[in-house]
Amino acid sequence: MDDKIIDEEYFEDEVYTLTDEDGVEEDFELIGKYMENGVTYNALIPADESKQNGEYIILRREEEDGEVFLVTIEDDDEFDRIADIFDEKFNDFDYDDDGEND
């Protein structure tokens, strides 16, 4: 089985511009990847720190004609399964942590 969470150093250099259903573009930073059976899933947060609220989005990576696309996971069971994996990984991660321990 090739299921694995890709242990990232921190993907701050990987920024994706996503377009919502209204045509509004927003930049997102990659914070994690998970690969399962040859499919890669990306966890992203808004690049604009003022829009970060500790939540992230998960998109599936697909390729078509040599171009890479990040797409919404339409299947609820697939999404829930992948979200559980990322939730477990990020459970103790504090996006607002300034690196100091209380």
RAQUI-V55782 format. One record per pair of residues at least 6 apart in sequence whose ideal C-beta (glycine too) atoms are under 6 Angstrom apart, sorted by the first residue. I is the first residue (numbers start at 1). J is the second residue. Records with the same first field share a line. If there is no record, write none. Layout:
I: J, J
This chain:
3: 36
4: 35
5: 34, 89
6: 33
11: 30
14: 30
15: 27, 29, 47
16: 28
17: 25, 27
18: 26, 28
19: 25
27: 47
28: 44, 46, 47
29: 45, 47
30: 42, 44
31: 43, 45
32: 43
33: 40, 42
34: 41, 85
40: 61
41: 58, 60, 82
42: 59, 61
43: 56, 58, 86
44: 57
45: 52, 56
46: 52
52: 95
54: 95
58: 82, 83
59: 70
60: 71, 73
61: 70
62: 69, 71
73: 79
